[in-house]
Amino acid sequence: QQPCATRRRVRHGTHARPCTGRAHAGALGRRARGSSSPAPMCFYHITSSTSYTLLDCGGGARLEQAGGRRLIRSCPSATWPRGLPNSEWRADLTFDAEAGWRGPLAEGSTSDAADDWLFDGAGFSLALSAGAHGQIGAFPEQQQNWRWLRAACQSACDSARDSEEGGEEGRAHSGTPAGAQAAACTNSLTGSHADSLTEAELAGQGRNPSARTSTAGQSSSLARPLRVLNLFGYTGGSTLACAAGGAEVVHVDGARAAVKRAQRNAQLSGLEHARVRYLTEDVMTYVQRAARRGDTFDGVVLDPPAFGRGGNRKDWRIERDLPSLLAAVVGLLSADAAFILLTAHDPRWPVERLEEALRDALETRRDSHANYAPNSLLTSGRNEQTADGTGGLAVGLGRGGKGGGRAFAGTIESGDVSLIAATTEGRDLPMGSVVRWSTL
C-alpha cells in the first residue's frame, strides 16, 4: 500500500479508521482512574489554522488548504467515500503518484527557492513546495506537538531564570556573572555554527561534533538552556519550535536536502542564530556515537518513518529498529530529563504498542550512572497512582551507590492523532499515534 502524500518514506499508510468523535483542539483523552480501558479514540484533534485546513478526504485522496493554496493529494489510506460533493473537489495543485503535480500553480510551486508559500508554525515559518513524492515540506498534524514543545522548552527556561534570580547572591560570591543562565535561554544569541555536515566530516575538520558552545563566555556546565535532540528532523518544525522556546537543539536527519531546508526555514523564521546544530547523519549511527561520547540530552523528539535511508545508505525499518533506538535514546537522558515526544504513522504501531515500547525502554534503563529503583512505578497519567498519590512514573536516575538513586516523577500521555475537517460534511483523517513523557 502506498502512503498518504504527507508522510515521508512511509510505505504502509496511516490508520484507516475514521475518527469517531470531535473534541476541542488539543484535548487530552484520559482513562478514568483505576480503569484499564484504552484511551478515547482520536484524543488529539488538529483543527483548522491560518496555515492549514483539511476540507475533506476519501476515495484515496485528501482535499486541503495549505499556506493559502488549495491542494488535492493522493492518500490511499482514505478508503471511505468522500464527504463533500465532487464540485467542491477543485484545487490549485493536484498530486497523484503516476502523474505527479498538476494544476495552474504547479510550475511555480516546485521550486525550493520560492519564499511566498509559507506555513506558520509555533513561532516559526516553514517554506512549502510541491515535492517529488507529494510532500509539501510541513506536516500539519504536528501543530499541537510544536506548540507543546515550545511551551515545554520555555517553561524550563523560565524555571532557569527564576533559579538564576534566586541564586544571584551566591554566584556573586563564587564569581559567576549574574544573568548567565537567563542569557543562555535567549534564542536570539549566536550559538554553535549551524551546518549540515556529517559527524565524520566535522571530525575531519578537527572540530569536536559534540562540543557545546558556551554563551557569553561561560562554561556550559554552569548555566545552560534545555538541550534537545531531534531525530528524523526533516525540515525542522520540531527543531524550530524548541529553539523558539529557548532550547539548544541537535537536529539529525539522514537526508541532506531536508537538513538544508531546515536551515533555510531557520533563516525565514529569524532563528538562524539560535543554538542549533544541523547534522546529516544516520540516526542510529549518531545515537550510538553520542552514547560512546557520554553526551546527554534533557529532551528527545522522535518522528520515525516506517522506512527510510540514512547516511551511508543505511536503511531504517520501524518494525525492526524502533525498540533498539528507544533503548539507546533513553540511555542519553540527563539526570534532569524533561521530556520525550514520540510519534508514529504506521498501522503496525497503534498507540497501545507505541506507548508500551516507550515504557519498556524507560523501565529497563541501565547505565553506570543510573541506580534503578526496583520498586518504581511507571504509570500513565491517565490511569494508576504513584506512591505519592499523583499519576506519573518514577525512574531512579540518581548517581552513586546502591540505594542512593534520585527518582524523578513524570507522566505519560498517549493517543491517536487526527486532522479534523473544517466542515461537518467533510471527513476527518486519522494520522497516527503520539506518546509524550514529561517531568515538567
DRENSEZA-522211 format. One line per field, with one value per residue (C-alpha): x, y, z; chain; residue in one letter; residue number from 1. Coordinates in pm, 1 decimal, decimal comma. Example, Ala and Ser with C-alpha at 12.3 -4.5 7.8 and 13.67 -1.06 7.14 Angstrom:
BEGIN
x: [1230,0 / 1367,0] .
y: [-450,0 / -106,0] .
z: [780,0 / 714,0] .
chain: [A / A] .
resn: [A / S] .
resi: [1 / 2] .
# end
This chain:
BEGIN
x: [0,0 / 129,9 / 142,3 / -53,5 / 140,0 / 202,7 / 429,6 / 784,3 / 921,9 / 622,2 / 519,4 / 231,6 / -13,1 / -175,4 / -460,9 / -763,4 / -1016,8 / -1231,8 / -1239,4 / -1536,9 / -1594,0 / -1495,9 / -1333,6 / -1170,2 / -820,4 / -553,0 / -790,3 / -604,4 / -813,6 / -759,3 / -868,5 / -1072,5 / -867,5 / -842,1 / -976,1 / -788,5 / -983,5 / -790,2 / -772,9 / -1055,2 / -1011,8 / -871,9 / -790,2 / -555,9 / -752,9 / -590,3 / -843,9 / -817,3 / -549,8 / -449,4 / -191,7 / -374,4 / -728,2 / -842,2 / -1155,3 / -1233,5 / -1077,9 / -1185,8 / -1164,0 / -787,2 / -724,4 / -736,5 / -861,8 / -687,4 / -581,7 / -212,7 / -46,3 / -330,2 / -327,4 / -591,2 / -448,7 / -562,5 / -309,5 / -326,0 / -390,1 / -451,8 / -542,2 / -853,9 / -1061,0 / -1402,9 / -1637,2 / -1578,8 / -1799,0 / -1812,2 / -1967,1 / -1737,0 / -1797,2 / -1600,3 / -1303,2 / -1115,9 / -762,1 / -470,7 / -240,1 / -315,9 / -76,8 / -100,4 / 175,7 / 153,1 / 110,2 / 292,6 / 186,0 / -67,5 / -263,3 / -229,9 / 29,2 / 229,1 / 525,4 / 590,2 / 533,8 / 802,9 / 1092,1 / 1264,4 / 1375,2 / 1030,0 / 954,2 / 593,1 / 434,0 / 473,4 / 335,5 / 326,2 / 416,8 / 460,9 / 677,3 / 847,9 / 781,7 / 828,0 / 872,5 / 637,3 / 697,6 / 549,5 / 784,8 / 863,4 / 666,7 / 374,7 / 521,3 / 494,3 / 763,8 / 542,3 / 329,7 / 20,3 / -65,2 / 236,9 / 98,3 / -10,3 / 321,7 / 508,8 / 312,0 / 369,0 / 743,6 / 780,3 / 584,8 / 790,0 / 1120,6 / 1000,2 / 883,1 / 1227,2 / 1393,5 / 1155,0 / 1244,3 / 1611,3 / 1561,3 / 1377,8 / 1663,0 / 1912,3 / 1743,9 / 1716,8 / 2083,2 / 2231,0 / 2384,4 / 2553,1 / 2700,8 / 2839,9 / 3048,6 / 3151,6 / 3247,5 / 2985,2 / 2841,1 / 2473,6 / 2230,9 / 2436,0 / 2159,5 / 1891,8 / 2111,6 / 2164,9 / 1789,9 / 1765,3 / 1734,6 / 1847,1 / 2205,4 / 2457,6 / 2541,6 / 2709,8 / 2759,3 / 2466,0 / 2593,1 / 2476,8 / 2799,0 / 2809,8 / 2981,2 / 3266,0 / 3313,3 / 3316,6 / 3582,0 / 3782,0 / 3796,5 / 3934,6 / 3606,3 / 3451,1 / 3097,1 / 2976,5 / 3138,0 / 2895,6 / 2938,7 / 2910,6 / 2710,2 / 2860,9 / 3190,8 / 3053,3 / 3110,5 / 2802,3 / 2825,4 / 2749,1 / 2431,2 / 2270,5 / 1938,7 / 1740,2 / 1931,2 / 1709,6 / 1784,6 / 1553,5 / 1582,0 / 1434,6 / 1420,2 / 1308,8 / 1256,1 / 1289,9 / 941,4 / 1015,3 / 1368,7 / 1247,3 / 965,9 / 1224,4 / 1461,8 / 1180,0 / 1128,7 / 1492,1 / 1634,6 / 1966,0 / 1895,6 / 2083,0 / 1891,3 / 1964,5 / 1827,5 / 1973,6 / 1865,5 / 2097,8 / 1825,4 / 1590,6 / 1861,4 / 1932,0 / 1559,6 / 1559,7 / 1845,9 / 1662,4 / 1348,4 / 1550,7 / 1654,7 / 1296,3 / 1193,2 / 1462,2 / 1616,4 / 1937,2 / 2140,5 / 1960,9 / 2167,6 / 2107,0 / 2349,8 / 2226,9 / 2370,4 / 2322,0 / 2367,4 / 2207,7 / 2003,6 / 2118,6 / 2481,1 / 2454,0 / 2284,3 / 2542,8 / 2826,3 / 2665,4 / 2638,8 / 3007,2 / 3096,0 / 2879,0 / 2650,9 / 2324,3 / 2002,9 / 1718,1 / 1458,2 / 1425,1 / 1189,4 / 1137,8 / 916,9 / 1033,8 / 911,6 / 808,6 / 1100,1 / 1386,7 / 1753,1 / 2002,2 / 2365,1 / 2592,1 / 2278,4 / 2182,1 / 1816,8 / 1571,4 / 1276,2 / 1048,3 / 933,4 / 1291,4 / 1471,2 / 1240,2 / 1275,1 / 1655,7 / 1653,9 / 1427,2 / 1652,7 / 1955,7 / 1777,5 / 1665,1 / 2030,5 / 2109,9 / 1870,4 / 2028,1 / 1960,4 / 1731,4 / 1546,0 / 1232,2 / 1051,9 / 1036,4 / 797,3 / 739,0 / 510,6 / 444,9 / 240,4 / 249,5 / -63,5 / 157,6 / 234,8 / -101,9 / -95,3 / -104,7 / 202,7 / 386,2 / 325,5 / 433,4 / 758,8 / 845,6 / 751,6 / 973,3 / 1266,2 / 1219,7 / 1176,1 / 1484,8 / 1724,2 / 2058,6 / 2389,2 / 2685,6 / 2540,4 / 2187,5 / 2065,2 / 1734,5 / 1470,1 / 1338,9 / 1001,6 / 949,6 / 609,2 / 589,9 / 234,7 / 21,1 / -100,3 / -443,9 / -460,9 / -281,4 / -148,3 / 209,8 / 301,4 / 269,0 / -81,5 / -0,8 / -26,7 / 315,9 / 630,0 / 931,4 / 1268,3 / 1581,7 / 1838,5 / 2045,8 / 2420,4 / 2605,9 / 2586,9 / 2302,2 / 2006,2 / 2134,8 / 1932,1 / 1712,0 / 1380,6 / 1201,9 / 834,8 / 664,9 / 360,7 / 290,1 / 12,5 / -77,4 / -344,5 / -439,4 / -388,8 / -642,2 / -681,7 / -1034,9 / -1229,4 / -1335,9 / -1697,0 / -1945,5 / -1976,2 / -1602,5 / -1436,4 / -1169,8 / -831,2 / -651,2 / -276,0 / -110,1 / -19,6 / 162,4 / 318,4 / 453,7 / 653,6 / 722,6 / 854,3 / 753,1] .
y: [0,0 / 345,8 / 618,8 / 935,4 / 1209,0 / 1385,5 / 1119,0 / 1089,7 / 747,5 / 567,1 / 256,5 / 132,0 / 422,0 / 564,9 / 433,9 / 374,3 / 406,4 / 719,3 / 940,1 / 853,2 / 1189,2 / 1552,2 / 1737,0 / 2072,0 / 2106,0 / 1952,5 / 1778,7 / 1504,6 / 1191,3 / 1024,3 / 695,6 / 714,6 / 648,1 / 276,0 / 188,2 / -41,5 / 60,0 / 222,2 / 596,4 / 753,1 / 735,3 / 1048,9 / 1232,5 / 1459,3 / 1662,1 / 1907,2 / 2161,4 / 2444,5 / 2712,2 / 3013,9 / 2798,7 / 2470,5 / 2339,0 / 1986,7 / 2017,8 / 1652,6 / 1313,2 / 984,2 / 788,1 / 761,6 / 1137,9 / 1441,7 / 1793,6 / 2065,7 / 2428,4 / 2488,6 / 2827,2 / 2982,0 / 2722,9 / 2459,1 / 2108,0 / 1759,8 / 1491,3 / 1114,4 / 933,6 / 559,3 / 501,6 / 720,6 / 433,4 / 563,3 / 769,4 / 1142,4 / 1369,5 / 1673,6 / 1671,4 / 1641,2 / 2008,5 / 2101,4 / 1886,6 / 2151,6 / 2269,5 / 2491,3 / 2190,4 / 1820,0 / 1531,8 / 1164,1 / 906,3 / 847,2 / 1198,8 / 1396,0 / 1756,3 / 1920,4 / 2244,0 / 2617,4 / 2672,2 / 2350,8 / 2502,2 / 2781,9 / 2563,6 / 2301,9 / 2541,4 / 2521,4 / 2883,1 / 3044,2 / 3217,4 / 3317,9 / 2983,9 / 2952,7 / 2753,1 / 2941,7 / 2722,2 / 2789,1 / 3099,6 / 2997,7 / 2956,9 / 2662,0 / 2716,9 / 2497,6 / 2345,9 / 2072,8 / 1783,6 / 1493,9 / 1240,0 / 1461,2 / 1617,3 / 1992,0 / 2041,8 / 2052,7 / 1802,8 / 1985,1 / 1701,0 / 1809,8 / 2154,4 / 2066,3 / 1893,4 / 2203,6 / 2421,6 / 2169,9 / 2157,0 / 2533,3 / 2563,6 / 2287,4 / 2447,5 / 2792,4 / 2656,9 / 2508,4 / 2838,1 / 3032,7 / 2798,9 / 2856,0 / 3231,0 / 3201,0 / 2991,4 / 3241,4 / 3531,1 / 3338,8 / 3238,0 / 3573,0 / 3640,7 / 3300,6 / 3349,5 / 3684,8 / 3503,9 / 3232,8 / 3477,5 / 3358,9 / 3660,8 / 3723,0 / 3657,1 / 3384,0 / 3126,7 / 3373,5 / 3476,6 / 3113,0 / 3073,6 / 3361,6 / 3204,4 / 3514,3 / 3478,6 / 3324,4 / 2971,5 / 2677,8 / 2716,2 / 2570,6 / 2328,8 / 2021,5 / 1822,3 / 1464,9 / 1395,7 / 1228,4 / 1543,3 / 1758,4 / 1537,5 / 1553,8 / 1930,8 / 1897,3 / 2005,3 / 1820,5 / 1734,5 / 1706,3 / 2025,0 / 2270,1 / 2639,1 / 2847,2 / 3165,4 / 3496,5 / 3318,5 / 3088,3 / 2717,0 / 2518,2 / 2329,0 / 2645,5 / 2760,5 / 2614,6 / 2601,5 / 2284,9 / 2058,4 / 1874,0 / 1600,1 / 1594,1 / 1269,4 / 1236,9 / 1615,4 / 1662,5 / 2032,4 / 2148,5 / 2204,6 / 2049,9 / 2189,5 / 2544,1 / 2505,0 / 2409,4 / 2685,5 / 2940,8 / 2823,9 / 2893,5 / 2540,7 / 2427,8 / 2165,8 / 1896,2 / 1829,8 / 1494,9 / 1367,5 / 1130,7 / 1340,8 / 1630,9 / 1810,9 / 1802,5 / 1938,4 / 2224,8 / 2301,7 / 2309,0 / 2561,8 / 2775,1 / 2762,2 / 2886,7 / 3187,7 / 3254,4 / 3240,7 / 3475,0 / 3183,3 / 3147,3 / 3241,4 / 3006,1 / 2741,1 / 2464,2 / 2215,2 / 2059,1 / 1718,0 / 1499,6 / 1159,4 / 818,8 / 839,5 / 510,1 / 588,8 / 928,1 / 793,1 / 518,6 / 766,4 / 1007,9 / 727,9 / 643,8 / 1011,0 / 1032,4 / 1301,1 / 1366,2 / 1546,5 / 1690,3 / 1628,6 / 1398,4 / 1420,4 / 1120,0 / 1114,8 / 798,5 / 693,7 / 335,2 / 303,5 / 526,6 / 552,6 / 748,0 / 834,1 / 576,5 / 427,6 / 252,1 / 160,8 / 222,6 / -6,0 / 94,2 / -262,1 / -379,9 / -74,3 / 132,5 / -71,8 / -61,4 / 309,5 / 388,2 / 193,0 / 385,5 / 721,7 / 665,8 / 599,5 / 953,5 / 1120,9 / 1356,4 / 1342,0 / 1643,7 / 1496,4 / 1689,9 / 1504,4 / 1251,6 / 1309,3 / 1003,1 / 983,1 / 707,0 / 683,0 / 310,9 / 99,0 / -171,6 / 76,2 / 173,7 / 391,0 / 98,7 / -62,4 / 268,4 / 354,2 / 6,6 / 37,8 / 367,3 / 229,6 / -74,0 / 148,5 / 368,6 / 73,2 / -112,5 / 181,6 / 69,1 / 254,9 / 315,1 / 643,9 / 521,5 / 348,9 / 199,3 / 181,1 / -178,6 / -91,2 / 222,1 / 258,6 / 350,7 / 461,7 / 652,4 / 993,9 / 864,6 / 567,1 / 442,1 / 643,0 / 662,5 / 616,8 / 989,5 / 990,9 / 1156,1 / 991,4 / 955,2 / 749,7 / 714,7 / 611,5 / 612,5 / 828,5 / 932,6 / 892,9 / 694,3 / 353,0 / 119,1 / 291,5 / 637,6 / 695,9 / 1002,3 / 921,2 / 1184,7 / 1178,4 / 1230,4 / 1135,7 / 950,6 / 1079,0 / 899,7 / 878,0 / 881,6 / 1187,8 / 1307,7 / 1601,5 / 1734,1 / 1851,6 / 2214,9 / 2136,9 / 1890,2 / 1727,2 / 1671,8 / 1351,5 / 1354,2 / 1194,7 / 974,5 / 1040,4 / 804,0 / 790,8 / 1007,6 / 933,1 / 1208,4 / 1152,1 / 1462,4 / 1564,2 / 1929,3] .
z: [0,0 / -88,2 / 176,0 / 224,1 / 49,4 / 379,0 / 526,0 / 405,2 / 315,4 / 470,2 / 281,8 / 487,7 / 509,0 / 819,0 / 1027,4 / 807,0 / 1089,2 / 1066,9 / 1372,9 / 1591,4 / 1752,4 / 1772,2 / 2058,7 / 2106,0 / 1960,2 / 2177,5 / 2416,7 / 2601,2 / 2635,7 / 2971,8 / 3119,2 / 3433,7 / 3745,1 / 3800,1 / 3456,5 / 3221,9 / 2911,6 / 2628,3 / 2582,6 / 2381,3 / 2005,1 / 1841,3 / 2162,1 / 1972,3 / 1722,1 / 1481,9 / 1363,9 / 1113,7 / 1148,3 / 945,0 / 764,3 / 719,1 / 678,5 / 596,9 / 383,8 / 311,8 / 243,6 / 91,5 / -229,1 / -188,0 / -169,9 / 59,3 / -10,5 / 190,2 / 209,0 / 291,5 / 302,8 / 105,7 / -175,5 / -230,7 / -278,1 / -369,2 / -276,1 / -300,9 / 28,7 / -21,8 / 343,8 / 298,8 / 164,9 / 271,0 / 47,2 / 24,3 / 229,2 / 1,5 / -347,8 / -647,9 / -732,0 / -418,2 / -516,6 / -714,4 / -643,1 / -742,9 / -719,1 / -756,7 / -691,2 / -768,9 / -782,4 / -1158,1 / -1296,3 / -1027,2 / -967,3 / -1195,9 / -1192,6 / -1262,2 / -986,7 / -1033,5 / -1217,6 / -970,0 / -663,1 / -727,4 / -668,1 / -330,7 / -371,4 / -350,8 / -20,2 / -92,2 / 7,3 / 382,9 / 673,1 / 1004,4 / 1299,0 / 1669,9 / 1636,1 / 1312,8 / 939,6 / 705,9 / 331,4 / 131,9 / -210,0 / -426,5 / -350,2 / -580,7 / -373,9 / -280,8 / 32,0 / 79,6 / 345,9 / 656,0 / 845,0 / 976,6 / 1212,8 / 1419,3 / 1502,6 / 1856,4 / 1919,0 / 1807,2 / 2047,5 / 2325,5 / 2258,0 / 2256,1 / 2580,6 / 2745,3 / 2648,7 / 2750,2 / 3085,7 / 3150,8 / 3062,1 / 3285,1 / 3571,6 / 3495,8 / 3512,4 / 3844,1 / 3979,6 / 3841,4 / 4015,3 / 4341,1 / 4333,9 / 4231,4 / 4570,9 / 4582,0 / 4237,0 / 4338,8 / 4599,3 / 4351,4 / 4077,1 / 3827,2 / 3639,3 / 3706,9 / 3421,7 / 3253,2 / 3261,7 / 3156,6 / 2866,2 / 2771,5 / 2729,3 / 2483,2 / 2141,3 / 1952,9 / 2073,2 / 1836,4 / 1943,4 / 1772,3 / 1397,0 / 1205,7 / 945,1 / 756,9 / 772,1 / 891,9 / 1222,0 / 1034,6 / 825,7 / 1138,1 / 1292,7 / 968,3 / 1003,6 / 1352,6 / 1509,5 / 1800,5 / 1686,0 / 2047,5 / 2171,4 / 2323,1 / 2258,0 / 2572,9 / 2584,1 / 2695,1 / 2753,8 / 3022,1 / 3062,7 / 2966,9 / 3296,7 / 3492,1 / 3322,5 / 3016,8 / 2832,4 / 2786,1 / 2545,6 / 2295,1 / 2041,8 / 1737,7 / 1542,0 / 1190,9 / 1199,4 / 836,3 / 753,3 / 1112,1 / 1255,4 / 1595,5 / 1596,3 / 1543,4 / 1797,1 / 2060,0 / 1950,8 / 1969,3 / 2328,7 / 2411,4 / 2384,9 / 2239,6 / 1970,9 / 1781,5 / 1458,6 / 1287,9 / 957,6 / 700,6 / 401,0 / 321,5 / 122,9 / 423,2 / 653,2 / 413,4 / 406,1 / 786,3 / 786,5 / 534,2 / 745,4 / 1040,1 / 832,5 / 724,7 / 1091,2 / 1219,9 / 1411,9 / 1209,6 / 1518,1 / 1754,4 / 1930,0 / 1675,4 / 1523,3 / 1198,1 / 1112,2 / 807,3 / 965,0 / 1000,9 / 1320,4 / 1472,0 / 1392,9 / 1560,3 / 1873,8 / 1916,5 / 1876,4 / 2121,7 / 2377,9 / 2341,3 / 2394,9 / 2703,8 / 2558,9 / 2739,7 / 2647,9 / 2850,3 / 2579,7 / 2279,1 / 1979,8 / 1750,2 / 1440,4 / 1263,3 / 918,2 / 851,6 / 611,6 / 508,7 / 425,0 / 628,5 / 580,5 / 415,3 / 254,2 / 577,5 / 580,8 / 863,2 / 929,6 / 1215,5 / 1282,3 / 1325,3 / 1461,3 / 1682,6 / 2006,6 / 1996,4 / 1908,2 / 2204,0 / 2438,6 / 2313,4 / 2332,9 / 2692,2 / 2773,6 / 2656,6 / 2900,4 / 3150,2 / 3523,8 / 3471,3 / 3172,5 / 3084,1 / 2804,3 / 2522,6 / 2232,3 / 2012,4 / 1709,3 / 1456,0 / 1137,6 / 1063,4 / 1131,2 / 1280,5 / 1560,8 / 1713,7 / 2022,2 / 2268,1 / 2115,9 / 2083,9 / 2449,0 / 2559,6 / 2363,4 / 2533,6 / 2875,1 / 2819,5 / 2725,7 / 3033,9 / 3268,3 / 3150,6 / 3150,7 / 3283,6 / 3275,5 / 3500,5 / 3624,0 / 3699,7 / 4013,6 / 3906,9 / 4177,8 / 4151,9 / 4303,2 / 4098,5 / 3936,9 / 3571,3 / 3510,6 / 3269,2 / 3369,4 / 3265,9 / 3497,2 / 3809,4 / 4101,3 / 4220,0 / 4584,4 / 4649,3 / 4502,3 / 4172,2 / 3832,8 / 3678,3 / 3654,3 / 3877,1 / 3737,9 / 3950,9 / 3773,7 / 4071,4 / 4087,9 / 4346,2 / 4507,4 / 4585,9 / 4740,1 / 4651,6 / 4339,2 / 4295,3 / 4133,6 / 3931,3 / 3853,1 / 3522,8 / 3322,7 / 3001,4 / 2776,6 / 2456,6 / 2192,2 / 1826,7 / 1607,0 / 1351,8 / 1120,8 / 1163,8 / 860,6 / 868,0 / 773,1 / 911,4 / 566,5 / 533,7 / 657,2 / 927,6 / 857,0 / 1114,9 / 1101,1 / 1350,6 / 1719,0 / 1971,2 / 2311,0 / 2534,4 / 2854,2 / 3059,3 / 3401,6 / 3357,7] .
chain: [A / A / A / A / A / A / A / A / A / A / A / A / A / A / A / A / A / A / A / A / A / A / A / A / A / A / A / A / A / A / A / A / A / A / A / A / A / A / A / A / A / A / A / A / A / A / A / A / A / A / A / A / A / A / A / A / A / A / A / A / A / A / A / A / A / A / A / A / A / A / A / A / A / A / A / A / A / A / A / A / A / A / A / A / A / A / A / A / A / A / A / A / A / A / A / A / A / A / A / A / A / A / A / A / A / A / A / A / A / A / A / A / A / A / A / A / A / A / A / A / A / A / A / A / A / A / A / A / A / A / A / A / A / A / A / A / A / A / A / A / A / A / A / A / A / A / A / A / A / A / A / A / A / A / A / A / A / A / A / A / A / A / A / A / A / A / A / A / A / A / A / A / A / A / A / A / A / A / A / A / A / A / A / A / A / A / A / A / A / A / A / A / A / A / A / A / A / A / A / A / A / A / A / A / A / A / A / A / A / A / A / A / A / A / A / A / A / A / A / A / A / A / A / A / A / A / A / A / A / A / A / A / A / A / A / A / A / A / A / A / A / A / A / A / A / A / A / A / A / A / A / A / A / A / A / A / A / A / A / A / A / A / A / A / A / A / A / A / A / A / A / A / A / A / A / A / A / A / A / A / A / A / A / A / A / A / A / A / A / A / A / A / A / A / A / A / A / A / A / A / A / A / A / A / A / A / A / A / A / A / A / A / A / A / A / A / A / A / A / A / A / A / A / A / A / A / A / A / A / A / A / A / A / A / A / A / A / A / A / A / A / A / A / A / A / A / A / A / A / A / A / A / A / A / A / A / A / A / A / A / A / A / A / A / A / A / A / A / A / A / A / A / A / A / A / A / A / A / A / A / A / A / A / A / A / A / A / A / A / A / A / A / A / A / A / A / A / A / A / A / A / A / A / A / A / A / A / A / A / A / A / A / A / A / A / A / A / A / A / A / A / A / A / A / A / A / A / A / A / A / A / A / A / A / A / A / A / A / A / A] .
resn: [Q / Q / P / C / A / T / R / R / R / V / R / H / G / T / H / A / R / P / C / T / G / R / A / H / A / G / A / L / G / R / R / A / R / G / S / S / S / P / A / P / M / C / F / Y / H / I / T / S / S / T / S / Y / T / L / L / D / C / G / G / G / A / R / L / E / Q / A / G / G / R / R / L / I / R / S / C / P / S / A / T / W / P / R / G / L / P / N / S / E / W / R / A / D / L / T / F / D / A / E / A / G / W / R / G / P / L / A / E / G / S / T / S / D / A / A / D / D / W / L / F / D / G / A / G / F / S / L / A / L / S / A / G / A / H / G / Q / I / G / A / F / P / E / Q / Q / Q / N / W / R / W / L / R / A / A / C / Q / S / A / C / D / S / A / R / D / S / E / E / G / G / E / E / G / R / A / H / S / G / T / P / A / G / A / Q / A / A / A / C / T / N / S / L / T / G / S / H / A / D / S / L / T / E / A / E / L / A / G / Q / G / R / N / P / S / A / R / T / S / T / A / G / Q / S / S / S / L / A / R / P / L / R / V / L / N / L / F / G / Y / T / G / G / S / T / L / A / C / A / A / G / G / A / E / V / V / H / V / D / G / A / R / A / A / V / K / R / A / Q / R / N / A / Q / L / S / G / L / E / H / A / R / V / R / Y / L / T / E / D / V / M / T / Y / V / Q / R / A / A / R / R / G / D / T / F / D / G / V / V / L / D / P / P / A / F / G / R / G / G / N / R / K / D / W / R / I / E / R / D / L / P / S / L / L / A / A / V / V / G / L / L / S / A / D / A / A / F / I / L / L / T / A / H / D / P / R / W / P / V / E / R / L / E / E / A / L / R / D / A / L / E / T / R / R / D / S / H / A / N / Y / A / P / N / S / L / L / T / S / G / R / N / E / Q / T / A / D / G / T / G / G / L / A / V / G / L / G / R / G / G / K / G / G / G / R / A / F / A / G / T / I / E / S / G / D / V / S / L / I / A / A / T / T / E / G / R / D / L / P / M / G / S / V / V / R / W / S / T / L] .
resi: [1 / 2 / 3 / 4 / 5 / 6 / 7 / 8 / 9 / 10 / 11 / 12 / 13 / 14 / 15 / 16 / 17 / 18 / 19 / 20 / 21 / 22 / 23 / 24 / 25 / 26 / 27 / 28 / 29 / 30 / 31 / 32 / 33 / 34 / 35 / 36 / 37 / 38 / 39 / 40 / 41 / 42 / 43 / 44 / 45 / 46 / 47 / 48 / 49 / 50 / 51 / 52 / 53 / 54 / 55 / 56 / 57 / 58 / 59 / 60 / 61 / 62 / 63 / 64 / 65 / 66 / 67 / 68 / 69 / 70 / 71 / 72 / 73 / 74 / 75 / 76 / 77 / 78 / 79 / 80 / 81 / 82 / 83 / 84 / 85 / 86 / 87 / 88 / 89 / 90 / 91 / 92 / 93 / 94 / 95 / 96 / 97 / 98 / 99 / 100 / 101 / 102 / 103 / 104 / 105 / 106 / 107 / 108 / 109 / 110 / 111 / 112 / 113 / 114 / 115 / 116 / 117 / 118 / 119 / 120 / 121 / 122 / 123 / 124 / 125 / 126 / 127 / 128 / 129 / 130 / 131 / 132 / 133 / 134 / 135 / 136 / 137 / 138 / 139 / 140 / 141 / 142 / 143 / 144 / 145 / 146 / 147 / 148 / 149 / 150 / 151 / 152 / 153 / 154 / 155 / 156 / 157 / 158 / 159 / 160 / 161 / 162 / 163 / 164 / 165 / 166 / 167 / 168 / 169 / 170 / 171 / 172 / 173 / 174 / 175 / 176 / 177 / 178 / 179 / 180 / 181 / 182 / 183 / 184 / 185 / 186 / 187 / 188 / 189 / 190 / 191 / 192 / 193 / 194 / 195 / 196 / 197 / 198 / 199 / 200 / 201 / 202 / 203 / 204 / 205 / 206 / 207 / 208 / 209 / 210 / 211 / 212 / 213 / 214 / 215 / 216 / 217 / 218 / 219 / 220 / 221 / 222 / 223 / 224 / 225 / 226 / 227 / 228 / 229 / 230 / 231 / 232 / 233 / 234 / 235 / 236 / 237 / 238 / 239 / 240 / 241 / 242 / 243 / 244 / 245 / 246 / 247 / 248 / 249 / 250 / 251 / 252 / 253 / 254 / 255 / 256 / 257 / 258 / 259 / 260 / 261 / 262 / 263 / 264 / 265 / 266 / 267 / 268 / 269 / 270 / 271 / 272 / 273 / 274 / 275 / 276 / 277 / 278 / 279 / 280 / 281 / 282 / 283 / 284 / 285 / 286 / 287 / 288 / 289 / 290 / 291 / 292 / 293 / 294 / 295 / 296 / 297 / 298 / 299 / 300 / 301 / 302 / 303 / 304 / 305 / 306 / 307 / 308 / 309 / 310 / 311 / 312 / 313 / 314 / 315 / 316 / 317 / 318 / 319 / 320 / 321 / 322 / 323 / 324 / 325 / 326 / 327 / 328 / 329 / 330 / 331 / 332 / 333 / 334 / 335 / 336 / 337 / 338 / 339 / 340 / 341 / 342 / 343 / 344 / 345 / 346 / 347 / 348 / 349 / 350 / 351 / 352 / 353 / 354 / 355 / 356 / 357 / 358 / 359 / 360 / 361 / 362 / 363 / 364 / 365 / 366 / 367 / 368 / 369 / 370 / 371 / 372 / 373 / 374 / 375 / 376 / 377 / 378 / 379 / 380 / 381 / 382 / 383 / 384 / 385 / 386 / 387 / 388 / 389 / 390 / 391 / 392 / 393 / 394 / 395 / 396 / 397 / 398 / 399 / 400 / 401 / 402 / 403 / 404 / 405 / 406 / 407 / 408 / 409 / 410 / 411 / 412 / 413 / 414 / 415 / 416 / 417 / 418 / 419 / 420 / 421 / 422 / 423 / 424 / 425 / 426 / 427 / 428 / 429 / 430 / 431 / 432 / 433 / 434 / 435 / 436 / 437 / 438 / 439 / 440] .
# end
